[in-house]
């Protein structure tokens, strides 16, 4: 292919792309399926719960094993930290399910009107 044929081919491609862009809907974001609801979010929540529970137990057992190897108390710290890891994992699962860990630093108020009104007459 020489330069003239390559330029002609690229020009034709550019024209076809422009034509396709004009024919496509303006707001492509509205035509995409919503992946934040339904099966995708349920699968994501399930994976998150499983990972949080397993990681908490693994990290806790690792800490218990390290303490046992340093102090020579072979099974004691690992058993204690296993149960602490299970408790921490369950707490993380509870927080994930109830939505407490969705936004860092944000809390849901009990009553929005209560936090908005100030009683300065005391």
C-alpha positions as CSV (number, residue, x, y, z in Angstrom):
1,X,0.0,0.0,0.0
2,X,1.4,3.4,-0.9
3,X,0.7,6.6,1.1
4,X,-2.2,7.8,-1.1
5,X,-4.1,4.5,-0.6
6,X,-3.4,4.5,3.1
7,X,-4.7,8.1,3.5
8,X,-7.7,7.3,1.4
9,X,-8.4,4.2,3.5
10,X,-8.0,6.2,6.8
11,X,-10.3,9.0,5.4
12,X,-13.0,6.4,4.6
13,X,-12.7,4.9,8.0
14,X,-13.0,8.4,9.6
15,X,-16.1,9.1,7.6
16,X,-17.7,5.8,8.6
17,X,-16.9,6.5,12.3
18,X,-18.4,10.0,12.0
19,X,-21.5,8.5,10.4
20,X,-21.8,5.9,13.2
21,X,-21.4,8.5,15.9
22,X,-24.2,10.6,14.4
23,X,-26.5,7.6,14.2
24,X,-25.8,6.5,17.8
25,X,-27.9,7.9,20.6
26,X,-26.6,11.0,22.3
27,X,-26.7,9.7,25.9
28,X,-25.0,6.3,25.7
29,X,-24.9,6.1,29.5
30,X,-28.7,5.6,29.6
31,X,-28.6,2.7,27.2
32,X,-26.1,0.8,29.3
33,X,-27.5,-1.8,31.8
34,X,-27.4,-0.8,35.4
35,X,-24.9,-3.1,37.0
36,X,-25.3,-1.7,40.6
37,X,-28.6,-3.6,41.2
38,X,-29.7,-7.2,40.8
39,X,-27.4,-10.2,40.4
40,X,-24.1,-8.2,40.0
41,X,-24.4,-6.4,43.3
42,X,-25.6,-9.5,45.1
43,X,-22.5,-11.4,43.7
44,X,-20.3,-8.6,44.7
45,X,-21.7,-8.5,48.2
46,X,-21.3,-12.2,48.6
47,X,-17.7,-12.1,47.5
48,X,-17.1,-9.2,49.9
49,X,-18.6,-11.0,52.8
50,X,-16.6,-14.2,52.1
51,X,-13.3,-12.3,51.6
52,X,-13.8,-10.2,54.8
53,X,-14.5,-13.3,56.9
54,X,-11.6,-15.4,55.6
55,X,-9.1,-12.6,55.7
56,X,-9.9,-11.7,59.3
57,X,-9.4,-15.3,60.4
58,X,-6.2,-15.7,58.4
59,X,-4.6,-12.5,59.6
60,X,-5.6,-13.3,63.2
61,X,-4.2,-16.8,63.0
62,X,-1.0,-15.4,61.5
63,X,-0.6,-13.0,64.4
64,X,-1.2,-15.8,66.8
65,X,1.3,-18.0,65.2
66,X,3.9,-15.2,65.2
67,X,3.3,-14.6,68.9
68,X,3.5,-18.3,69.7
69,X,6.8,-18.6,67.8
70,X,8.3,-15.5,69.6
71,X,7.2,-16.5,73.1
72,X,7.2,-20.3,72.8
73,X,3.6,-20.8,73.8
74,X,2.8,-22.9,70.7
75,X,-0.9,-23.5,70.5
76,X,-2.2,-20.9,73.0
77,X,-2.0,-17.6,71.2
78,X,-3.0,-19.2,67.8
79,X,-6.2,-20.6,69.3
80,X,-7.0,-17.3,71.1
81,X,-6.4,-15.3,68.0
82,X,-8.4,-17.7,65.9
83,X,-11.5,-17.0,67.9
84,X,-10.7,-13.2,67.9
85,X,-10.4,-13.5,64.1
86,X,-13.7,-15.2,63.8
87,X,-15.3,-12.5,66.0
88,X,-13.7,-9.7,63.9
89,X,-14.8,-11.4,60.7
90,X,-18.3,-11.7,61.9
91,X,-18.3,-8.1,63.0
92,X,-17.0,-7.1,59.5
93,X,-19.8,-9.2,57.9
94,X,-22.4,-7.5,60.1
95,X,-21.1,-4.0,59.1
96,X,-21.1,-4.9,55.4
97,X,-24.6,-6.3,55.5
98,X,-26.1,-3.4,57.5
99,X,-24.3,-0.8,55.3
100,X,-22.2,0.6,58.1
101,X,-19.0,0.4,56.1
102,X,-20.2,1.8,52.9
103,X,-18.8,5.3,53.3
104,X,-15.7,6.1,55.3
105,X,-16.4,8.7,57.9
106,X,-20.1,9.1,57.1
107,X,-22.8,8.2,59.6
108,X,-26.5,8.0,59.1
109,X,-28.3,10.1,61.6
110,X,-31.2,8.7,63.6
111,X,-33.5,11.5,62.7
112,X,-32.6,14.1,60.0
113,X,-34.9,16.7,61.4
114,X,-33.5,16.3,64.9
115,X,-29.9,17.0,63.7
116,X,-31.1,20.0,61.6
117,X,-33.0,21.8,64.5
118,X,-31.1,23.5,67.3
119,X,-32.7,24.3,70.6
120,X,-30.9,27.3,71.9
121,X,-33.5,28.4,74.4
122,X,-31.9,26.7,77.4
